[in-house]
Amino acid sequence: MAPAVPADTAAIKAHTPIVISGPSGTGKSTILKRLFDEFPDKFGFSVSHTTRSPRGGEQNGVEYHFVTKDEFLELVDRKGFIEHAQFGGNHYGTSIKAVEDIAEKGRTCILDIEMEGVKQVANHPNFPRPRFLFLSPPSMEILEQRLRSRATDKEEAVLKRLNQARVEMEFADSGEAPHDKIVVNDDLDKAYQEVREFIVGKDA
Ligand SMILES: Nc1ncnc2c1ncn2[C@@H]1O[C@H](COP(=O)(O)OP(=O)(O)OP(=O)(O)O)[C@@H](O)[C@H]1O
């Protein structure tokens, strides 16, 4: 078998990645957008790999690294992904290299990933441990309101997201979750300050 992809690199160690997770609709995108706006040069999102075909205008290496299924599975074998999953018949994953690319630019990689991905990252055999942040909704009722107010989902999709949210909240509450910090997104300004402090520290 091909050798494992090296993961313990100086760049990644110098810029410890941040994993942010939390149920859909909790406010991750909203808070990350603020963070990127406040610190335009400090952070980056990694470019994921996918086996799906590029859509009009999508460029390899920009929206995604577009690869064949064989290439994808070879990288899986080599432990080259910190997390990967299958959706709608296609594979998607975050490679070690993609995280390293951000760190090599002197930026901190922010990984917005769901629960199964969080478990994979935490259990990766040689990827250095990132810092884990969980964003929690104040209650299921409020999460439901936010999902509905976003108005991007049909009823069935909202119910599916709420069920998944329950599973994620249970995981976050269990002793198995790797989270270093849990922030409840009740008041947005307050939640943002807590996230900001966790990520950049008090004095930034
Ligand atoms: N503290 C808050 N108070 C009220 N509304 C909020 C708060 N934070 C976020 N929202 C609203 O909740 C909705 C969901 O937020 P957002 O899209 O950022 O969630 P998300 O966690 O990124 O979801 P997904 O994982 O599905 O992308 C948005 O309409 C957003 O404006």
The ligand as an SDF file (V2000), in Angstrom:
LIG
                    3D

 31 33  0  0  0  0  0  0  0  0999 V2000
  -27.9430   34.9240   17.5020 N   0  0  0  0  0  0  0  0  0  0  0  0
  -28.8630   34.9080   16.5130 C   0  0  0  0  0  0  0  0  0  0  0  0
  -30.0880   35.4220   16.7440 N   0  0  0  0  0  0  0  0  0  0  0  0
  -31.0310   35.3970   15.7810 C   0  0  0  0  0  0  0  0  0  0  0  0
  -30.8740   34.8820   14.5470 N   0  0  0  0  0  0  0  0  0  0  0  0
  -29.6650   34.3650   14.2570 C   0  0  0  0  0  0  0  0  0  0  0  0
  -28.5870   34.3460   15.2160 C   0  0  0  0  0  0  0  0  0  0  0  0
  -27.5140   33.7600   14.6390 N   0  0  0  0  0  0  0  0  0  0  0  0
  -27.9000   33.4250   13.3810 C   0  0  0  0  0  0  0  0  0  0  0  0
  -29.1780   33.7790   13.1410 N   0  0  0  0  0  0  0  0  0  0  0  0
  -29.9780   33.5300   11.9110 C   0  0  0  0  0  0  0  0  0  0  0  0
  -30.2300   32.1270   11.8870 O   0  0  0  0  0  0  0  0  0  0  0  0
  -30.2330   31.6520   10.5370 C   0  0  0  0  0  0  0  0  0  0  0  0
  -29.2270   30.4960   10.3960 C   0  0  0  0  0  0  0  0  0  0  0  0
  -27.8780   30.9950   10.4730 O   0  0  0  0  0  0  0  0  0  0  0  0
  -26.7110   30.4210    9.5290 P   0  0  0  0  0  0  0  0  0  0  0  0
  -27.1740   30.2910    8.1220 O   0  0  0  0  0  0  0  0  0  0  0  0
  -25.5130   31.2510    9.8150 O   0  0  0  0  0  0  0  0  0  0  0  0
  -26.5370   28.9440   10.1590 O   0  0  0  0  0  0  0  0  0  0  0  0
  -25.4560   27.7950    9.8600 P   0  0  0  0  0  0  0  0  0  0  0  0
  -25.1160   27.2040   11.1820 O   0  0  0  0  0  0  0  0  0  0  0  0
  -24.3420   28.3440    9.0500 O   0  0  0  0  0  0  0  0  0  0  0  0
  -26.2840   26.7460    9.0190 O   0  0  0  0  0  0  0  0  0  0  0  0
  -25.7690   25.6730    7.8830 P   0  0  0  0  0  0  0  0  0  0  0  0
  -24.9010   24.7000    8.6150 O   0  0  0  0  0  0  0  0  0  0  0  0
  -27.0610   25.0750    7.3920 O   0  0  0  0  0  0  0  0  0  0  0  0
  -25.0540   26.4740    6.8330 O   0  0  0  0  0  0  0  0  0  0  0  0
  -29.8950   32.8400    9.6560 C   0  0  0  0  0  0  0  0  0  0  0  0
  -31.1090   33.3380    9.1240 O   0  0  0  0  0  0  0  0  0  0  0  0
  -29.2410   33.8310   10.6160 C   0  0  0  0  0  0  0  0  0  0  0  0
  -29.4230   35.1710   10.2020 O   0  0  0  0  0  0  0  0  0  0  0  0
  1  2  1  0
  2  3  1  0
  2  7  2  0
  3  4  2  0
  4  5  1  0
  5  6  2  0
  6  7  1  0
  6 10  1  0
  7  8  1  0
  8  9  2  0
  9 10  1  0
 10 11  1  0
 11 12  1  0
 11 30  1  0
 12 13  1  0
 13 14  1  0
 13 28  1  0
 14 15  1  0
 15 16  1  0
 16 17  2  0
 16 18  1  0
 16 19  1  0
 19 20  1  0
 20 21  2  0
 20 22  1  0
 20 23  1  0
 23 24  1  0
 24 25  2  0
 24 26  1  0
 24 27  1  0
 28 29  1  0
 28 30  1  0
 30 31  1  0
M  END
$$$$
